[in-house]
Amino acid sequence: MSKLSLNPQVWILAGGRLLLQFGTGFTLFYAPIFFVNELNFSPTMVGIALGSSSVSGIVGRFWGGSWSDSLKWGRKKTLLLSALISAVADIFLILTHNYLFLLLGNLLMGLGIGLYWPPAEAAVADLTTEKQRNSAFALSRLGDNIGLGLGVAVGGWLIALTNNYRLLFIIDGFSFILFYLVIKFTIKESYHGGKEGDEDNWQNWQKALKDKRLWIFCFINILFTTYISQIQSTLPLYLTNFTNSNQFSITNLSGLFSLHIAFAALFQLPVVKILNRLSHLRGLMLSALIWGISFALVWLTGNVNNYAFYWGILAVLLGAIALTTYNPAASAFVVDISPESLRGIYFAINSQCWAIGYLIGPPLGGWVLDQGEIYAHNFWLILALSVAIAIFALQYLISKE
């Protein structure tokens, strides 16, 4: 079936995700710059604070998977709770003047986002057939990307106009409240089976954790999510503070990352046509290759004196294509290997990879930038070479199919 014949609930969920990511786009690329350059925290401190959200995110993803596979909670109630906690997190970030509030805000945000992902992905799987899933997950990511792109563009414009970074967190908080209202009044519960109770949930987690394919995929997924975290948290600071030219002002940086999200939105649905011709694992292998080229171009951007901004555009263009190739293939592969009754838990484990990747990525990137220019430049070459590990692991999974 085509994407046009998808269940209307899938379209509503994608619209809700667009709204949610619009708010996230306000803070995603600008928060590290605000906390480092305006509040005078070191890149390492900011990296640790951003990474702390992944610690609480691990807890959130555990309960998000367990509750979304529960008749008592289900997908809808878990999504509602995630929106409320995330809105409270923004209150702490709005009021941040010291490191404690920065940590508390990120810990709560990680918990809220952790609760969000398992039911959000499981609901899309519930409402689609196998042939529809590449299109459905691509549509969801399209909503994410359009929302992020608009948020980044409008956020950059607001900073240039007002120089008020805290306003971005206020708008982010309102986006979570609006998301809550959309889910509350337009989405029906899609989970109608499975067992309840802590003992049953623990037994279900044990069943999922015995799946060797899932373990190998998790290792690969952690690599991918670490890559994504570098684009979102480390790259803005790198381009601002370590490039040889003066081409990366806040305005230009806003434009660059707006292009990154716009590219992701533009290519998301066309990429599905390519993914439909490949197995999900080969789609992930293609994504790994593109990530490698993208990181090599980031290194080039930081080491040239002329046309650095244009090399940066090419780097983020390929990063966007790598991202759009990764997301639908990864989600669809999780559906392939998960029993229907354990779908929420499998997506929770898949989502834990994001938590771990973001736990590793921002602190690692911040630490590398603190070591000086040589380390900052060579870091991107090391990332480019590391894709060989992902390709080897994916080839191993393909050989076991």
C-alpha positions in Angstrom: 0.0 0.0 0.0 1.1 3.6 -0.5 1.7 6.0 2.3 -1.6 7.7 1.3 -3.6 4.7 2.5 -2.1 4.7 6.0 -4.4 4.6 9.0 -5.5 8.3 9.9 -4.1 7.7 13.4 -0.6 7.4 11.9 -1.0 10.8 10.2 -2.2 12.3 13.5 0.8 10.8 15.3 3.1 12.2 12.7 1.5 15.6 13.1 1.9 15.4 16.9 5.6 14.5 16.4 6.0 17.5 14.1 4.6 19.7 16.9 6.8 18.1 19.5 10.0 18.4 17.4 9.2 22.0 16.5 9.8 22.8 20.2 12.8 20.6 20.4 14.3 22.4 17.4 14.3 25.6 19.3 16.8 24.2 21.8 18.6 21.3 20.1 21.5 23.1 18.5 21.5 26.3 20.5 21.4 24.9 24.1 25.2 23.9 24.1 26.1 27.3 22.7 24.0 29.1 25.4 25.3 27.1 28.3 28.9 27.4 27.2 29.1 30.9 25.7 26.4 32.7 27.8 26.5 30.9 31.2 30.2 30.2 31.1 30.0 26.4 31.8 32.9 24.5 30.2 32.1 22.2 27.2 32.9 19.2 29.4 30.4 20.3 32.0 27.7 20.9 29.4 28.5 17.6 27.8 28.1 15.8 31.1 24.8 17.6 31.8 23.5 16.8 28.3 24.7 13.2 28.8 22.9 13.0 32.1 19.6 13.0 30.3 20.6 9.7 28.9 21.0 8.2 32.4 17.4 9.1 33.3 16.4 8.2 29.8 17.5 4.6 30.4 15.0 4.5 33.3 12.3 6.2 31.2 12.8 3.8 28.3 12.5 0.8 30.6 9.2 1.9 32.0 8.0 3.3 28.7 8.4 -0.2 27.1 6.9 -2.0 30.1 3.9 0.3 30.5 3.2 0.6 26.8 2.9 -3.3 26.7 0.5 -3.1 29.7 -3.4 -3.1 29.6 -3.4 -0.7 32.6 -1.2 1.9 30.9 -0.9 1.2 27.2 0.6 3.5 24.5 -1.6 6.6 25.1 -1.2 7.1 28.9 2.6 6.6 28.6 2.8 9.3 25.9 0.7 11.7 28.0 3.0 11.2 31.0 6.1 11.7 28.9 4.7 15.1 27.7 4.0 16.3 31.2 7.4 15.4 32.6 9.2 17.0 29.6 7.2 20.3 30.1 8.3 20.4 33.8 11.9 19.8 32.6 11.7 23.0 30.5 10.8 25.0 33.6 14.1 24.0 35.2 16.0 24.9 32.0 14.2 28.3 31.8 15.3 29.1 35.4 18.9 27.8 35.0 21.5 30.0 36.5 23.6 27.3 38.2 24.8 23.9 37.3 22.3 22.1 39.6 19.3 23.4 37.6 21.0 22.5 34.4 21.4 18.9 35.6 17.9 18.6 37.0 16.4 20.0 33.8 18.3 17.5 31.7 17.6 14.6 34.0 13.8 15.3 33.8 14.0 15.9 30.0 15.8 12.5 29.6 13.1 10.8 31.7 10.3 12.3 29.6 11.9 11.6 26.3 12.7 8.1 27.5 9.0 7.4 28.3 8.1 8.8 24.8 9.9 6.7 22.3 8.8 3.1 23.0 5.0 3.8 22.9 5.4 6.3 20.0 7.2 3.7 17.8 5.0 0.8 18.9 1.8 2.7 18.1 3.0 3.2 14.5 3.8 -0.6 14.2 0.3 -1.4 15.7 -1.5 0.6 13.1 0.3 -0.6 10.0 0.9 -3.8 8.0 4.3 -5.1 7.1 4.3 -3.5 3.6 3.3 -0.2 5.0 5.9 0.1 7.7 8.8 1.7 5.8 6.4 4.4 4.6 4.8 4.8 8.0 8.1 5.1 9.9 9.4 7.4 7.2 6.2 9.6 7.6 6.8 9.8 11.3 10.4 10.8 10.7 9.2 13.3 8.1 7.1 14.9 10.9 10.1 14.9 13.1 12.3 16.5 10.5 9.9 19.2 9.4 9.2 20.1 13.0 12.9 20.3 13.8 13.7 22.3 10.7 11.1 24.9 11.5 12.2 25.0 15.1 15.8 25.5 14.2 15.0 28.2 11.7 12.6 30.1 13.9 14.9 29.6 16.9 17.9 31.1 15.1 15.7 34.0 14.0 14.5 34.6 17.5 18.1 34.5 18.9 19.3 37.0 16.3 16.3 39.2 17.0 16.2 39.1 20.8 19.4 37.4 21.9 17.2 35.7 24.5 18.0 32.0 24.7 15.6 31.3 27.6 12.7 32.2 25.3 13.5 29.1 23.3 13.0 26.9 26.4 9.6 28.6 27.1 8.4 27.8 23.6 9.7 24.2 23.9 7.7 23.8 27.1 4.5 25.0 25.3 5.1 22.5 22.5 5.0 19.6 25.0 1.7 21.0 26.4 0.2 21.2 22.9 1.5 17.7 22.2 -0.2 16.4 25.3 -3.5 17.9 24.1 -3.2 16.4 20.7 -2.6 12.9 22.1 -5.3 13.3 24.8 -8.1 14.3 22.4 -7.3 12.7 19.0 -5.4 9.4 19.6 -7.1 6.1 20.5 -5.3 3.4 22.5 -3.8 0.9 20.0 -2.6 -1.8 22.5 -5.3 -4.4 23.3 -3.4 -7.5 24.4 -0.6 -8.8 26.5 0.0 -9.5 30.2 0.1 -7.1 33.1 2.1 -7.1 36.4 5.7 -6.5 37.4 6.5 -10.3 37.3 5.1 -10.7 33.8 6.9 -7.6 32.6 10.2 -8.8 34.0 9.7 -12.2 32.3 9.0 -10.4 29.0 12.2 -8.4 29.4 14.1 -11.7 30.0 12.6 -13.2 26.8 13.6 -10.2 24.8 17.2 -10.0 26.2 17.8 -13.7 25.1 17.5 -12.6 21.5 21.1 -12.6 20.2 20.1 -10.7 17.0 18.8 -7.9 19.2 22.1 -7.7 21.2 24.1 -7.3 18.0 21.7 -4.8 16.6 21.9 -2.8 19.8 25.7 -2.6 19.5 25.3 -1.3 15.9 22.5 1.1 17.0 24.6 2.6 19.7 27.2 3.5 17.1 24.6 5.2 14.9 23.1 7.1 17.8 26.5 8.3 18.9 27.0 9.6 15.4 23.7 11.5 15.5 24.5 13.0 18.9 27.8 14.4 17.5 26.0 16.2 14.8 23.5 17.7 17.3 25.7 18.5 20.3 29.4 18.6 19.2 29.3 19.9 15.7 27.8 23.3 16.4 30.5 24.0 19.0 33.2 22.7 16.7 32.1 24.9 13.8 31.8 27.9 16.1 35.1 27.6 17.9 37.5 25.5 15.9 37.1 26.3 12.2 39.8 28.3 10.4 37.4 30.8 8.9 34.8 33.2 10.3 32.0 31.8 8.3 30.1 30.1 11.2 28.3 33.0 13.0 25.1 32.1 14.9 23.1 33.2 11.8 25.0 31.1 9.4 25.0 28.2 11.9 21.2 28.5 12.2 21.0 28.4 8.4 23.3 25.4 8.1 21.4 23.3 10.6 18.1 24.4 9.2 19.4 23.0 5.9 20.4 19.8 7.6 16.8 19.3 8.9 15.3 20.5 5.6 17.5 18.0 3.7 16.3 15.2 6.0 12.7 16.2 5.4 13.2 16.5 1.7 14.9 13.1 1.3 12.9 11.1 3.8 10.1 9.8 1.6 12.3 9.4 -1.6 14.7 7.3 0.4 11.9 4.9 1.2 11.9 3.9 -2.5 15.5 2.9 -2.1 15.0 1.1 1.2 12.1 -0.9 -0.2 14.5 -2.4 -2.7 17.0 -3.4 0.1 16.7 -5.6 3.1 16.6 -3.5 6.3 20.1 -4.5 7.3 21.5 -3.5 3.9 19.7 -0.2 4.3 21.6 0.3 7.6 24.9 -0.6 5.8 24.2 2.1 3.2 23.6 4.6 6.0 26.9 3.7 7.7 28.8 4.3 4.5 27.2 7.8 4.1 27.9 8.6 7.7 31.6 7.9 7.1 31.8 10.3 4.1 29.9 13.0 6.0 32.3 12.9 9.0 35.3 13.1 6.6 33.8 16.2 5.1 33.3 17.7 8.6 37.1 17.3 9.0 37.7 19.0 5.7 35.3 21.8 6.7 37.4 22.5 9.8 40.7 22.5 8.0 40.2 24.6 4.9 40.4 28.4 4.7 38.3 28.9 1.6 34.7 27.8 1.0 34.4 26.2 4.5 30.7 27.0 4.7 30.1 25.2 1.4 32.0 22.1 2.5 29.9 22.3 5.7 26.7 22.3 3.7 27.8 19.2 1.8 28.7 17.5 5.1 25.3 18.1 6.7 23.6 17.2 3.4 25.2 13.7 3.6 24.5 13.5 7.3 20.9 14.2 6.6 20.8 11.4 4.0 22.5 9.0 6.4 19.9 9.9 9.1 16.9 9.4 6.7 18.4 6.0 5.6 19.0 4.9 9.1 15.7 5.7 10.9 13.0 3.7 8.9 15.3 0.7 8.3 16.2 0.5 12.0 12.6 0.7 13.2 11.4 -1.8 10.6 14.1 -4.3 11.6 13.0 -4.1 15.2 9.4 -5.0 14.1 10.8 -7.8 12.1 12.5 -9.5 15.0 10.0 -8.7 17.8 7.0 -10.9 18.8 3.9 -8.8 18.7 3.2 -9.2 22.4 6.7 -7.9 23.2 6.8 -5.0 20.6 6.8 -2.2 23.2 9.7 -3.9 25.1 11.7 -4.4 21.9 11.3 -0.8 21.0 12.2 0.1 24.6 15.5 -1.8 24.1 16.0 -0.2 20.7 15.4 3.2 22.3 17.9 2.4 25.1 20.5 2.5 22.4 19.6 6.1 21.8 20.0 6.8 25.6 23.4 5.1 25.6 24.5 6.8 22.4 23.6 10.2 23.8 25.2 9.2 27.2 28.5 8.6 25.3 28.3 11.2 22.6 27.9 14.7 24.2 30.4 14.1 27.1 32.9 12.5 24.6 32.6 15.3 22.1 32.8 17.9 24.9 35.9 16.3 26.3 37.6 16.1 22.9 36.9 19.8 22.2 38.4 20.6 25.6 41.7 18.9 24.6 42.5 21.4 21.9 42.5 22.0 18.2 44.4 18.9 17.0 42.1 16.6 18.9 39.0 18.4 17.8 40.0 18.1 14.1 41.1 14.5 14.2 38.0 13.4 16.1 36.0 13.5 12.9 38.4 11.3 11.0 38.2 8.7 13.8 34.4 8.8 13.6 34.7 8.3 9.8 36.9 5.2 10.2 34.6 3.8 12.9 31.9 3.0 10.4 33.9 0.0 9.4 32.9 -1.6 12.7 29.2 -1.1 12.0 29.5 -2.5 8.5 31.3 -5.6 9.8 28.6 -6.2 12.4 25.8 -5.7 9.9 27.4 -8.1 7.5 27.5 -10.7 10.3 23.7 -10.3 10.9 23.1 -10.6 7.1 25.1 -13.8 7.1 22.8 -15.3 9.8 19.5 -14.5 8.0 
